[in-house]
Amino acid sequence: MEISKKNILEKIFDLIAHSKSPDHTLDQIVKCVAKVYQIDVCSVYVFDSNKEELVLRATVGLSKKSVDSISMKANEGLTGLVLETLKPVFVINPSDHLRYKYYKKSGEEIYHTFLGLPLLYHQNLLGVMVLQTIDKNTINKKDIPLFNNLSTQIAATVAYTGILEDLKTKKSQKKKGSVKSAADREKKYVRGISVGSGFTKGHAYYLKNSIGFDQIEDNFSLCSDTEINRLETAFSKSADDIKKVIKKTIESSGEENAILEAHLMYLRDRSFKNRIINIIKSGKSAEIALKTEVLSKIEFFESLDDPYLRDRGADIEDIGKRILGHLMNFSGTDIKNFGSDTILMAADLSPVDLINLNQSNLKGIVLSKGGKTSHTVILAKSFEIPIIIGARKLLKVIKHNDFIIMDASSGIIFRNPPTEIQNEYIRIEKENVKKIDRLNIIKDKPAITKDGYLVQLGSNIGLISDIDLMKKYGADFIGLYRTEFPFLIRKSFPTENEQFDLYKRVLEKADGKEMTIRTIDVGGDKLLPYFDYQKEENPFLGWRSVRISLDMDDIFREQIRAILRASFYGNLRILFPMITTVSELKKIIEILDQEKEKLKKDRIKFNESIDIGIMVEVPAAALILNHLIDHVDFVSIGTNDLVQYLLAVDRNNEKVAHLYTPFHPAVLSTIYKIVLTCNKNNKPVCICGEAATNNYLIALFIAMGVKLFSMNSVSVPYVKDFILKIERKKIEPVLKKVLTMDTSEEISEYLAKVILPDQTKFI
């Protein structure tokens, strides 16, 4: 992101989101301010209220050795004068001032202007920011209101995110040798992983039964009596829940009521509750005490030989989750409609859940788990819903019904943010409106580089309503229609006629634009709710996608017939996913030809010369593409899965998420070889997936010779805006050098250097 005076606070939010430590964050903030305002020195002094002194904690321009070594009282130095008056202090030739204090080896003696600004938040002094310049004319008195406003905004931001407080705590720990728990102070924000863009606001809503005991972290309680009362209330509410269900099922089978009565019996078991209370009395919170006892019970039952008794562990877990829900205040009834702007909180969310929950008042999603390229994330983007994943401290900070602002660009979730932060996001929103207005101007322009290389941009869709987004954002074609989503939201397999009607409606609504329809791709993280799957150790390497289609011949043939019948009503192509062998492809073509003959026999019209393609997303397909390509008319590169399989990284596993990168040399060289093979054989090739929305990667793909990209609709105008500003001939030497590099880090750093900050020109 290009840093400007307008978006400096937005950049600071981003720095906080990706900070390695409070020291690192503050260091990055002073660098950011110095760069934007072309200031020679920017320093931050943190106020130590215990000692009534200011300590230099971050600087750009002064000697780094001065950090932590320079400190002053309120009556010392010009910085102390800011502390003393709590007002901006501007001085030309500061060394001539009576309050000037020289610090040996700091290097500040060469600077000829001094502007000190108090970092105040709600009348609380956090510290002082000092700006210094060599040229006397760089800043003057007229600039004081501007910088004073900036210091106020920075103060609000750093106060709310606890940066300065963390620095004080860290210093105190060094001196005392003590370890201060994060639970000792109330946190006001959570940092997750950014997987998109945009921001939104609303009230937090924890999805029922979405948070399990694995999300409850160890913490201590300051008041055992309070925790015991909370536990008693949760037990009582849980019992009331079950009694209500028993009343509703009074005429049901005796077996169902027996299970409910057994659950009620556990809740009335005083020894069960007393063991939890004893853990609370040891200083633990009610949640941790409940978790400890429930997991202990589950472990005991699972160790037994009797299958019936082993299954009782599941009952204990169900009861425990019900009690936990009441402790966390998110055990309400299942959601039908959100009455107001809502941010959904959950451990994870399936694509099916998201489809069912999608509504106008669902403004954002925050997950404590999740993968960057999971289908839930992909679907959220297509719905234009901001989403953040990996927010591990969610439960510790955000409570049910809290008002929050979630910034999907930086991955920060603010809890009950102050006016200053809310106002900053109002400003960002206005800027975004202006940007969207500018992008609307290029909506109908072709995506052509400055040196005449024409690119076409397509939309990925999953539901018929996505066609409206495709038109709204000016996509040239439908690069991928994921047919599994209509399967996922149903209670049974749709019939051939139901599928035909759906595909026909989508084609007619597309108004003649080409549509690539992918056959059903389920398995992995997309499980049909009405289909009986056997548990697999590695579902992404198991029974999924075209493997299921070929095994379930009748279901596959129904879909093939529905697609062929629909092809008569528009510009339609068929895409087959997860191809790994030539024999698989030949079997699919055989089925396709057989169904064509049946339709001819029944005198049903269809496009007899319909184009077929394969999705290259498995290394095997990439390696034998020269054998596969003679059997198809086009190729799509599924970058999300290709990266996953090439790097042996489960894209939904947060423990290895840092290893998932499309910038890996193996990924880029593989894609390059695929593109070369396709171009050599005159077969169109389309880049599909998240990599199609990254400007650095788009530049490389264009240099490779790619002319087709398909992405979520929202990204289309942003990608087009980038393409209109670049020249392919200047990217080609960049690609050549990238292909010689050894690591993804080296490649990313190089691209960041050769592409100017606004990502529109190449050096």
Buried (B, 14 or more C-beta within 10 A) or exposed (E): EEBEEEBBBBBBBBBBBBBEEBBEBBBBBBBBBBBBBEBBBBBBBBBBEEEEBBBBBBBBBBBEEBBEEBBBEBEBBBBBBBBBEEEBBBBBEBBEBEBBBEBEEBBBEEBBBBBBBBBBBEEEBBBBBBBBBEEEEBBEEEBBEEBBEBBBBBBBBBBBBBBBBBBBBEBBEEEEEEEEEBBEEEBBBBBBBBBBBBBBBBBBBBBBBBBBBEBBBEBEBEEBEEBBEBBEEBBEBBBEBBEEBBEEEEEEEEEEBEBBEEBBEBBEEEEBBEBBBEBBBEBBBBBBBBBBBBBEBBEEBEEEEEEEEBEBBEBBBBBBBBBBBBBBEBBEEEBEEBEEBBBBBBBBBBBBBBBBBBEEEBBBBBBBBBBBBBBBBBBBBBBBBBBBBBBBBBBBBBBBEBBBBBBBBBBBBBBBBBEBBBBBBEBBEEBEEEEEEEBEEBBEEEBBBBEEBEBBBBBBBBBBEBBEBBBBBBBBBBBBBBBBBBBBBBEEBBEBEBBBBBBBBBBEBBEEBBBBBBBBBBBBBBBBEEBEBEEEEEBBEBBBBBBBBEEBEEBBBBBBBBBBBBBBBBBBBBBBBBBBBBEBBEBBBEBBEEBBEBBEEEEEEBBEEBBBBBBBBBBEBBEBBEEBBEBBBBBBBBBBBBBBBBBEBBBBBBEBBEBBBBBBBEBBEBBBBBBBBBBEBEBBBBBBBBBBBBBBBBBBBBBBBBBBBBBBBBBBBBBBBBBBEBBBBBBBEBBEEBBEBEEBEBBBEBBEEBBEEEBBBBE
